[in-house]
Amino acid sequence: MSGEKPLTADPKKVGADESLPAIDFATFILSLTHSAHVHFDDAPSLAPEETWRSLAMAKQSIDLLVLLQEKTRGNLTGEEERLLAQAIFELTHQHAEARAKAARGA
């Protein structure tokens, strides 16, 4: 453990060069969406020299969004509902295209 930086209780003090976005529902949805895009290998990842393509992991992110949609039904604003539905629609479509492309061997 020696040499490690201690964890800070204040997320605003993570580092001078890091700024954290506000945590709200939209940020959470966008985070899960970005995770799926990383697994489709069409978004930057933390280790760009590595390939993160995994349709199973992308599908898991989509499934998390669907679960969130089911569990929050009736408790979201109209804008939040549209953001979540749009994310699910677009990612599901992209997943189906990626699976079809993989099946063709492309």
N, CA, C and O atoms as a GROMACS GRO file, in nm:
protein
  424
    1MET      N    1   0.080  -0.119   0.000
    1MET     CA    2   0.000   0.000   0.000
    1MET      C    3   0.085   0.126   0.000
    1MET      O    4   0.036   0.232  -0.037
    2SER      N    5   0.210   0.117   0.040
    2SER     CA    6   0.290   0.238   0.045
    2SER      C    7   0.312   0.290  -0.095
    2SER      O    8   0.324   0.213  -0.191
    3GLY      N    9   0.316   0.420  -0.108
    3GLY     CA   10   0.334   0.483  -0.237
    3GLY      C   11   0.204   0.513  -0.308
    3GLY      O   12   0.203   0.587  -0.406
    4GLU      N   13   0.091   0.457  -0.260
    4GLU     CA   14  -0.038   0.484  -0.322
    4GLU      C   15  -0.092   0.615  -0.269
    4GLU      O   16  -0.070   0.651  -0.153
    5LYS      N   17  -0.164   0.685  -0.354
    5LYS     CA   18  -0.229   0.808  -0.312
    5LYS      C   19  -0.352   0.772  -0.230
    5LYS      O   20  -0.429   0.685  -0.272
    6PRO      N   21  -0.373   0.835  -0.116
    6PRO     CA   22  -0.493   0.805  -0.039
    6PRO      C   23  -0.618   0.853  -0.112
    6PRO      O   24  -0.615   0.952  -0.184
    7LEU      N   25  -0.728   0.780  -0.092
    7LEU     CA   26  -0.854   0.821  -0.151
    7LEU      C   27  -0.904   0.945  -0.080
    7LEU      O   28  -0.888   0.959   0.041
    8THR      N   29  -0.964   1.033  -0.154
    8THR     CA   30  -1.018   1.154  -0.094
    8THR      C   31  -1.169   1.143  -0.086
    8THR      O   32  -1.233   1.086  -0.174
    9ALA      N   33  -1.225   1.196   0.019
    9ALA     CA   34  -1.369   1.191   0.038
    9ALA      C   35  -1.438   1.297  -0.048
    9ALA      O   36  -1.559   1.289  -0.072
   10ASP      N   37  -1.364   1.395  -0.094
   10ASP     CA   38  -1.420   1.504  -0.174
   10ASP      C   39  -1.390   1.480  -0.321
   10ASP      O   40  -1.276   1.498  -0.363
   11PRO      N   41  -1.492   1.441  -0.402
   11PRO     CA   42  -1.466   1.412  -0.543
   11PRO      C   43  -1.418   1.533  -0.621
   11PRO      O   44  -1.361   1.517  -0.729
   12LYS      N   45  -1.438   1.654  -0.570
   12LYS     CA   46  -1.392   1.775  -0.638
   12LYS      C   47  -1.242   1.791  -0.626
   12LYS      O   48  -1.182   1.871  -0.698
   13LYS      N   49  -1.180   1.716  -0.535
   13LYS     CA   50  -1.036   1.725  -0.513
   13LYS      C   51  -0.962   1.605  -0.573
   13LYS      O   52  -0.854   1.569  -0.526
   14VAL      N   53  -1.020   1.544  -0.676
   14VAL     CA   54  -0.961   1.426  -0.740
   14VAL      C   55  -0.825   1.460  -0.798
   14VAL      O   56  -0.730   1.382  -0.783
   15GLY      N   57  -0.814   1.570  -0.861
   15GLY     CA   58  -0.688   1.613  -0.920
   15GLY      C   59  -0.708   1.745  -0.990
   15GLY      O   60  -0.817   1.776  -1.038
   16ALA      N   61  -0.602   1.824  -0.994
   16ALA     CA   62  -0.612   1.956  -1.054
   16ALA      C   63  -0.646   1.948  -1.203
   16ALA      O   64  -0.710   2.039  -1.256
   17ASP      N   65  -0.604   1.841  -1.271
   17ASP     CA   66  -0.627   1.830  -1.414
   17ASP      C   67  -0.755   1.755  -1.449
   17ASP      O   68  -0.786   1.737  -1.567
   18GLU      N   69  -0.830   1.712  -1.349
   18GLU     CA   70  -0.953   1.638  -1.374
   18GLU      C   71  -1.073   1.719  -1.326
   18GLU      O   72  -1.073   1.773  -1.216
   19SER      N   73  -1.174   1.728  -1.411
   19SER     CA   74  -1.298   1.788  -1.367
   19SER      C   75  -1.408   1.685  -1.388
   19SER      O   76  -1.413   1.619  -1.492
   20LEU      N   77  -1.492   1.672  -1.291
   20LEU     CA   78  -1.597   1.571  -1.297
   20LEU      C   79  -1.728   1.635  -1.336
   20LEU      O   80  -1.761   1.744  -1.289
   21PRO      N   81  -1.805   1.568  -1.424
   21PRO     CA   82  -1.934   1.624  -1.462
   21PRO      C   83  -2.032   1.613  -1.345
   21PRO      O   84  -2.014   1.532  -1.254
   22ALA      N   85  -2.134   1.694  -1.351
   22ALA     CA   86  -2.240   1.685  -1.251
   22ALA      C   87  -2.306   1.547  -1.262
   22ALA      O   88  -2.323   1.495  -1.372
   23ILE      N   89  -2.340   1.491  -1.149
   23ILE     CA   90  -2.405   1.360  -1.149
   23ILE      C   91  -2.556   1.383  -1.151
   23ILE      O   92  -2.615   1.435  -1.057
   24ASP      N   93  -2.617   1.341  -1.261
   24ASP     CA   94  -2.762   1.344  -1.272
   24ASP      C   95  -2.803   1.226  -1.359
   24ASP      O   96  -2.719   1.150  -1.406
   25PHE      N   97  -2.932   1.210  -1.380
   25PHE     CA   98  -2.981   1.094  -1.453
   25PHE      C   99  -2.926   1.091  -1.596
   25PHE      O  100  -2.886   0.986  -1.646
   26ALA      N  101  -2.925   1.206  -1.662
   26ALA     CA  102  -2.877   1.212  -1.800
   26ALA      C  103  -2.730   1.172  -1.808
   26ALA      O  104  -2.691   1.099  -1.900
   27THR      N  105  -2.648   1.217  -1.714
   27THR     CA  106  -2.507   1.180  -1.713
   27THR      C  107  -2.490   1.031  -1.695
   27THR      O  108  -2.404   0.969  -1.759
   28PHE      N  109  -2.572   0.972  -1.610
   28PHE     CA  110  -2.567   0.827  -1.588
   28PHE      C  111  -2.602   0.751  -1.716
   28PHE      O  112  -2.535   0.654  -1.752
   29ILE      N  113  -2.707   0.794  -1.784
   29ILE     CA  114  -2.748   0.730  -1.910
   29ILE      C  115  -2.638   0.744  -2.014
   29ILE      O  116  -2.606   0.648  -2.084
   30LEU      N  117  -2.582   0.863  -2.025
   30LEU     CA  118  -2.475   0.885  -2.122
   30LEU      C  119  -2.352   0.802  -2.089
   30LEU      O  120  -2.281   0.758  -2.180
   31SER      N  121  -2.324   0.781  -1.962
   31SER     CA  122  -2.212   0.697  -1.922
   31SER      C  123  -2.233   0.552  -1.966
   31SER      O  124  -2.141   0.490  -2.020
   32LEU      N  125  -2.352   0.499  -1.945
   32LEU     CA  126  -2.381   0.362  -1.989
   32LEU      C  127  -2.379   0.352  -2.141
   32LEU      O  128  -2.334   0.252  -2.197
   33THR      N  129  -2.427   0.456  -2.207
   33THR     CA  130  -2.426   0.458  -2.353
   33THR      C  131  -2.283   0.460  -2.405
   33THR      O  132  -2.250   0.388  -2.499
   34HIS      N  133  -2.199   0.541  -2.344
   34HIS     CA  134  -2.058   0.547  -2.385
   34HIS      C  135  -1.991   0.410  -2.363
   34HIS      O  136  -1.910   0.366  -2.446
   35SER      N  137  -2.023   0.346  -2.254
   35SER     CA  138  -1.968   0.214  -2.227
   35SER      C  139  -2.003   0.117  -2.340
   35SER      O  140  -1.917   0.040  -2.384
   36ALA      N  141  -2.126   0.120  -2.385
   36ALA     CA  142  -2.166   0.033  -2.497
   36ALA      C  143  -2.087   0.068  -2.622
   36ALA      O  144  -2.041  -0.021  -2.693
   37HIS      N  145  -2.070   0.197  -2.649
   37HIS     CA  146  -1.994   0.239  -2.768
   37HIS      C  147  -1.848   0.194  -2.760
   37HIS      O  148  -1.789   0.158  -2.862
   38VAL      N  149  -1.791   0.196  -2.641
   38VAL     CA  150  -1.654   0.146  -2.624
   38VAL      C  151  -1.650  -0.002  -2.661
   38VAL      O  152  -1.556  -0.046  -2.727
   39HIS      N  153  -1.751  -0.078  -2.620
   39HIS     CA  154  -1.753  -0.221  -2.650
   39HIS      C  155  -1.789  -0.251  -2.796
   39HIS      O  156  -1.761  -0.360  -2.846
   40PHE      N  157  -1.852  -0.154  -2.864
   40PHE     CA  158  -1.869  -0.166  -3.009
   40PHE      C  159  -1.740  -0.127  -3.079
   40PHE      O  160  -1.727  -0.142  -3.200
   41ASP      N  161  -1.645  -0.077  -3.003
   41ASP     CA  162  -1.514  -0.031  -3.052
   41ASP      C  163  -1.528   0.089  -3.145
   41ASP      O  164  -1.453   0.102  -3.242
   42ASP      N  165  -1.623   0.176  -3.114
   42ASP     CA  166  -1.639   0.297  -3.194
   42ASP      C  167  -1.636   0.424  -3.109
   42ASP      O  168  -1.685   0.528  -3.150
   43ALA      N  169  -1.577   0.412  -2.990
   43ALA     CA  170  -1.561   0.528  -2.903
   43ALA      C  171  -1.427   0.517  -2.833
   43ALA      O  172  -1.377   0.406  -2.810
   44PRO      N  173  -1.368   0.629  -2.798
   44PRO     CA  174  -1.239   0.624  -2.728
   44PRO      C  175  -1.251   0.553  -2.594
   44PRO      O  176  -1.352   0.566  -2.524
   45SER      N  177  -1.149   0.478  -2.560
   45SER     CA  178  -1.146   0.410  -2.430
   45SER      C  179  -1.029   0.465  -2.350
   45SER      O  180  -0.951   0.546  -2.400
   46LEU      N  181  -1.018   0.420  -2.228
   46LEU     CA  182  -0.908   0.466  -2.141
   46LEU      C  183  -0.774   0.412  -2.189
   46LEU      O  184  -0.670   0.472  -2.160
   47ALA      N  185  -0.775   0.302  -2.260
   47ALA     CA  186  -0.652   0.242  -2.313
   47ALA      C  187  -0.667   0.228  -2.464
   47ALA      O  188  -0.698   0.119  -2.512
   48PRO      N  189  -0.646   0.337  -2.540
   48PRO     CA  190  -0.674   0.333  -2.683
   48PRO      C  191  -0.590   0.232  -2.762
   48PRO      O  192  -0.627   0.196  -2.874
   49GLU      N  193  -0.480   0.187  -2.706
   49GLU     CA  194  -0.398   0.089  -2.777
   49GLU      C  195  -0.459  -0.051  -2.771
   49GLU      O  196  -0.417  -0.141  -2.843
   50GLU      N  197  -0.557  -0.070  -2.685
   50GLU     CA  198  -0.623  -0.200  -2.671
   50GLU      C  199  -0.758  -0.199  -2.742
   50GLU      O  200  -0.822  -0.095  -2.752
   51THR      N  201  -0.799  -0.314  -2.791
   51THR     CA  202  -0.931  -0.329  -2.851
   51THR      C  203  -1.028  -0.375  -2.744
   51THR      O  204  -1.002  -0.473  -2.673
   52TRP      N  205  -1.137  -0.306  -2.733
   52TRP     CA  206  -1.236  -0.338  -2.630
   52TRP      C  207  -1.362  -0.398  -2.692
   52TRP      O  208  -1.463  -0.412  -2.623
   53ARG      N  209  -1.356  -0.435  -2.819
   53ARG     CA  210  -1.476  -0.486  -2.886
   53ARG      C  211  -1.527  -0.612  -2.818
   53ARG      O  212  -1.456  -0.712  -2.804
   54SER      N  213  -1.651  -0.604  -2.776
   54SER     CA  214  -1.718  -0.718  -2.716
   54SER      C  215  -1.868  -0.695  -2.729
   54SER      O  216  -1.926  -0.614  -2.657
   55LEU      N  217  -1.929  -0.767  -2.821
   55LEU     CA  218  -2.073  -0.750  -2.839
   55LEU      C  219  -2.150  -0.795  -2.716
   55LEU      O  220  -2.257  -0.741  -2.688
   56ALA      N  221  -2.097  -0.892  -2.644
   56ALA     CA  222  -2.164  -0.936  -2.521
   56ALA      C  223  -2.164  -0.825  -2.415
   56ALA      O  224  -2.264  -0.803  -2.347
   57MET      N  225  -2.051  -0.756  -2.402
   57MET     CA  226  -2.044  -0.646  -2.305
   57MET      C  227  -2.130  -0.527  -2.351
   57MET      O  228  -2.192  -0.460  -2.268
   58ALA      N  229  -2.135  -0.501  -2.481
   58ALA     CA  230  -2.222  -0.395  -2.532
   58ALA      C  231  -2.368  -0.430  -2.501
   58ALA      O  232  -2.445  -0.344  -2.459
   59LYS      N  233  -2.404  -0.557  -2.522
   59LYS     CA  234  -2.541  -0.603  -2.494
   59LYS      C  235  -2.572  -0.589  -2.346
   59LYS      O  236  -2.685  -0.555  -2.309
   60GLN      N  237  -2.474  -0.614  -2.260
   60GLN     CA  238  -2.497  -0.600  -2.117
   60GLN      C  239  -2.528  -0.454  -2.082
   60GLN      O  240  -2.614  -0.427  -1.998
   61SER      N  241  -2.459  -0.359  -2.144
   61SER     CA  242  -2.488  -0.218  -2.122
   61SER      C  243  -2.630  -0.185  -2.167
   61SER      O  244  -2.701  -0.110  -2.100
   62ILE      N  245  -2.671  -0.240  -2.282
   62ILE     CA  246  -2.807  -0.219  -2.331
   62ILE      C  247  -2.907  -0.278  -2.233
   62ILE      O  248  -3.009  -0.216  -2.201
   63ASP      N  249  -2.879  -0.399  -2.185
   63ASP     CA  250  -2.968  -0.464  -2.089
   63ASP      C  251  -2.980  -0.383  -1.960
   63ASP      O  252  -3.088  -0.377  -1.900
   64LEU      N  253  -2.871  -0.320  -1.917
   64LEU     CA  254  -2.876  -0.234  -1.798
   64LEU      C  255  -2.968  -0.114  -1.822
   64LEU      O  256  -3.044  -0.075  -1.734
   65LEU      N  257  -2.961  -0.057  -1.942
   65LEU     CA  258  -3.048   0.055  -1.975
   65LEU      C  259  -3.195   0.012  -1.977
   65LEU      O  260  -3.282   0.084  -1.929
   66VAL      N  261  -3.222  -0.106  -2.032
   66VAL     CA  262  -3.359  -0.158  -2.036
   66VAL      C  263  -3.409  -0.183  -1.894
   66VAL      O  264  -3.522  -0.149  -1.861
   67LEU      N  265  -3.325  -0.242  -1.810
   67LEU     CA  266  -3.362  -0.265  -1.670
   67LEU      C  267  -3.393  -0.133  -1.600
   67LEU      O  268  -3.491  -0.121  -1.527
   68LEU      N  269  -3.309  -0.035  -1.624
   68LEU     CA  270  -3.330   0.097  -1.566
   68LEU      C  271  -3.462   0.157  -1.614
   68LEU      O  272  -3.534   0.219  -1.536
   69GLN      N  273  -3.492   0.138  -1.741
   69GLN     CA  274  -3.618   0.188  -1.796
   69GLN      C  275  -3.737   0.123  -1.727
   69GLN      O  276  -3.835   0.190  -1.692
   70GLU      N  277  -3.730  -0.009  -1.707
   70GLU     CA  278  -3.838  -0.082  -1.641
   70GLU      C  279  -3.856  -0.037  -1.496
   70GLU      O  280  -3.968  -0.017  -1.450
   71LYS      N  281  -3.745  -0.022  -1.425
   71LYS     CA  282  -3.750   0.009  -1.282
   71LYS      C  283  -3.784   0.155  -1.252
   71LYS      O  284  -3.825   0.187  -1.141
   72THR      N  285  -3.767   0.242  -1.351
   72THR     CA  286  -3.794   0.384  -1.327
   72THR      C  287  -3.923   0.430  -1.395
   72THR      O  288  -3.957   0.548  -1.390
   73ARG      N  289  -3.994   0.337  -1.460
   73ARG     CA  290  -4.117   0.372  -1.532
   73ARG      C  291  -4.212   0.451  -1.441
   73ARG      O  292  -4.244   0.407  -1.330
   74GLY      N  293  -4.255   0.567  -1.488
   74GLY     CA  294  -4.347   0.651  -1.412
   74GLY      C  295  -4.278   0.747  -1.318
   74GLY      O  296  -4.345   0.829  -1.254
   75ASN      N  297  -4.147   0.740  -1.308
   75ASN     CA  298  -4.074   0.826  -1.215
   75ASN      C  299  -3.977   0.921  -1.284
   75ASN      O  300  -3.899   0.989  -1.217
   76LEU      N  301  -3.980   0.926  -1.416
   76LEU     CA  302  -3.886   1.011  -1.490
   76LEU      C  303  -3.959   1.129  -1.551
   76LEU      O  304  -4.080   1.125  -1.574
   77THR      N  305  -3.884   1.234  -1.578
   77THR     CA  306  -3.940   1.346  -1.654
   77THR      C  307  -3.954   1.301  -1.799
   77THR      O  308  -3.896   1.201  -1.839
   78GLY      N  309  -4.030   1.375  -1.876
   78GLY     CA  310  -4.045   1.343  -2.017
   78GLY      C  311  -3.912   1.342  -2.090
   78GLY      O  312  -3.887   1.255  -2.173
   79GLU      N  313  -3.828   1.438  -2.058
   79GLU     CA  314  -3.696   1.446  -2.122
   79GLU      C  315  -3.610   1.325  -2.086
   79GLU      O  316  -3.541   1.271  -2.172
   80GLU      N  317  -3.615   1.283  -1.959
   80GLU     CA  318  -3.538   1.166  -1.917
   80GLU      C  319  -3.588   1.039  -1.986
   80GLU      O  320  -3.509   0.956  -2.029
   81GLU      N  321  -3.721   1.025  -1.997
   81GLU     CA  322  -3.779   0.910  -2.065
   81GLU      C  323  -3.736   0.905  -2.211
   81GLU      O  324  -3.702   0.798  -2.262
   82ARG      N  325  -3.737   1.020  -2.278
   82ARG     CA  326  -3.697   1.025  -2.420
   82ARG      C  327  -3.549   0.992  -2.436
   82ARG      O  328  -3.512   0.918  -2.527
   83LEU      N  329  -3.465   1.046  -2.349
   83LEU     CA  330  -3.321   1.018  -2.356
   83LEU      C  331  -3.295   0.869  -2.340
   83LEU      O  332  -3.217   0.811  -2.416
   84LEU      N  333  -3.358   0.807  -2.243
   84LEU     CA  334  -3.339   0.665  -2.216
   84LEU      C  335  -3.392   0.580  -2.332
   84LEU      O  336  -3.325   0.488  -2.377
   85ALA      N  337  -3.512   0.612  -2.380
   85ALA     CA  338  -3.570   0.537  -2.491
   85ALA      C  339  -3.485   0.550  -2.618
   85ALA      O  340  -3.464   0.452  -2.689
   86GLN      N  341  -3.436   0.671  -2.645
   86GLN     CA  342  -3.353   0.693  -2.764
   86GLN      C  343  -3.222   0.615  -2.753
   86GLN      O  344  -3.177   0.555  -2.851
   87ALA      N  345  -3.160   0.616  -2.635
   87ALA     CA  346  -3.035   0.543  -2.615
   87ALA      C  347  -3.057   0.393  -2.639
   87ALA      O  348  -2.978   0.329  -2.708
   88ILE      N  349  -3.164   0.340  -2.584
   88ILE     CA  350  -3.194   0.197  -2.600
   88ILE      C  351  -3.220   0.166  -2.748
   88ILE      O  352  -3.168   0.067  -2.800
   89PHE      N  353  -3.298   0.248  -2.814
   89PHE     CA  354  -3.330   0.226  -2.955
   89PHE      C  355  -3.203   0.225  -3.041
   89PHE      O  356  -3.181   0.132  -3.118
   90GLU      N  357  -3.120   0.329  -3.026
   90GLU     CA  358  -3.000   0.339  -3.109
   90GLU      C  359  -2.901   0.227  -3.081
   90GLU      O  360  -2.843   0.171  -3.174
   91LEU      N  361  -2.880   0.194  -2.954
   91LEU     CA  362  -2.784   0.089  -2.921
   91LEU      C  363  -2.833  -0.049  -2.963
   91LEU      O  364  -2.754  -0.133  -3.008
   92THR      N  365  -2.963  -0.072  -2.949
   92THR     CA  366  -3.020  -0.201  -2.991
   92THR      C  367  -3.004  -0.218  -3.142
   92THR      O  368  -2.970  -0.327  -3.190
   93HIS      N  369  -3.028  -0.111  -3.216
   93HIS     CA  370  -3.011  -0.115  -3.361
   93HIS      C  371  -2.864  -0.140  -3.397
   93HIS      O  372  -2.834  -0.222  -3.484
   94GLN      N  373  -2.773  -0.069  -3.330
   94GLN     CA  374  -2.630  -0.087  -3.357
   94GLN      C  375  -2.586  -0.228  -3.323
   94GLN      O  376  -2.504  -0.287  -3.394
   95HIS      N  377  -2.639  -0.285  -3.214
   95HIS     CA  378  -2.604  -0.421  -3.174
   95HIS      C  379  -2.651  -0.521  -3.279
   95HIS      O  380  -2.578  -0.614  -3.313
   96ALA      N  381  -2.773  -0.503  -3.328
   96ALA     CA  382  -2.824  -0.594  -3.430
   96ALA      C  383  -2.741  -0.588  -3.558
   96ALA      O  384  -2.713  -0.690  -3.619
   97GLU      N  385  -2.701  -0.467  -3.598
   97GLU     CA  386  -2.615  -0.452  -3.716
   97GLU      C  387  -2.478  -0.517  -3.694
   97GLU      O  388  -2.426  -0.583  -3.784
   98ALA      N  389  -2.421  -0.499  -3.575
   98ALA     CA  390  -2.289  -0.557  -3.545
   98ALA      C  391  -2.296  -0.710  -3.545
   98ALA      O  392  -2.205  -0.776  -3.594
   99ARG      N  393  -2.405  -0.765  -3.490
   99ARG     CA  394  -2.420  -0.912  -3.492
   99ARG      C  395  -2.435  -0.965  -3.633
   99ARG      O  396  -2.377  -1.068  -3.668
  100ALA      N  397  -2.513  -0.895  -3.715
  100ALA     CA  398  -2.532  -0.938  -3.854
  100ALA      C  399  -2.398  -0.931  -3.929
  100ALA      O  400  -2.365  -1.021  -4.006
  101LYS      N  401  -2.323  -0.827  -3.906
  101LYS     CA  402  -2.193  -0.812  -3.971
  101LYS      C  403  -2.098  -0.923  -3.927
  101LYS      O  404  -2.024  -0.978  -4.008
  102ALA      N  405  -2.099  -0.956  -3.797
  102ALA     CA  406  -2.015  -1.064  -3.745
  102ALA      C  407  -2.056  -1.199  -3.804
  102ALA      O  408  -1.970  -1.283  -3.832
  103ALA      N  409  -2.186  -1.219  -3.823
  103ALA     CA  410  -2.234  -1.345  -3.879
  103ALA      C  411  -2.192  -1.362  -4.025
  103ALA      O  412  -2.172  -1.474  -4.072
  104ARG      N  413  -2.180  -1.248  -4.095
  104ARG     CA  414  -2.135  -1.253  -4.234
  104ARG      C  415  -1.984  -1.269  -4.244
  104ARG      O  416  -1.930  -1.292  -4.352
  105GLY      N  417  -1.917  -1.257  -4.130
  105GLY     CA  418  -1.773  -1.272  -4.129
  105GLY      C  419  -1.699  -1.146  -4.169
  105GLY      O  420  -1.580  -1.150  -4.199
  106ALA      N  421  -1.768  -1.036  -4.168
  106ALA     CA  422  -1.705  -0.908  -4.207
  106ALA      C  423  -1.634  -0.843  -4.091
  106ALA      O  424  -1.576  -0.735  -4.106
   0.00000   0.00000   0.00000
